[in-house]
Amino acid sequence: MRELIVPSRFRGPRSSGNGGWTAGALAALVDHDVPDDHAARWPTIAVSLRQPPPLDTALRVSDDDGETVAALEGDTVARAEVLHEAPTPVDPVPADEARAAMASYPGLRQHPFPACFSCGTEREEGDGLRIFPGPVTASGGPTRVAATWTPHPSLFEDWHAYHDDHPRASLPVAWAALDCVGGWAGDLDERMMVLARITARVQTLPRIGQEHVVVGEARGTEGRKTWTASTLYDADGQVLAAAEHLWIAVDAAAFR
């Protein structure tokens, strides 16, 4: 029997897992073809989060009609499936512009989940990712946000081999980096939302110690639903990973 555990370090709200990290951890358990050179490449994987992922709790992982399911006492927590169509990347933002945008990060003023592993302002360097996306919207264009991010050595994982031998962050961390930047591109600063579904294609894991740029874009709202996208770029402006999200507005009292 396979298990998935979300350690408390990787929380989003104080009592449940960060949606991106949890989804990435489940994606890592999805069977896929491994290239002959053993480089880390994954297909497009969509993960639906059915309930807040519990912390420090073993979730049973099983296969169900072509999907990979993480469940607790029979109740589905998350469900992953392989898709054929990759997310459409968000246009790049220069690193200097993304770095400057962080000073206008809305979460510095008011944050619904200040302890969030991805974007929480209460997390120290080396603990959380501290991705603080600020607006970079061009006149007349879609709402976009951007931030720079340098993966800390504590995020290193050595399971995947690359021809360049550079240390890299884990797959769940890459998914976490793609997570909250989407929410801040949406209307997270206006109403509390949680991640309901994330579809990601990770081509290359981010390098430890190298500055990256994370960009988010709003792609629509209807009722309680908000759609966004995000892309992770390396220092050379190459796409490492891209994601699309569905967020659901929730009652703030349920997450206090």
Helices and strands as residue ranges (DSSP letters): E 2-4, G 8-10, H 19-27, E 44-49, E 59-64, E 67-72, E 75-83, H 95-101, G 102-104, G 106-108, E 134-135, E 144-149, G 153-155, E 156-157, E 168-169, H 171-177, H 180-185, E 193-202, E 212-222, E 225-233, E 239-249, G 252-255
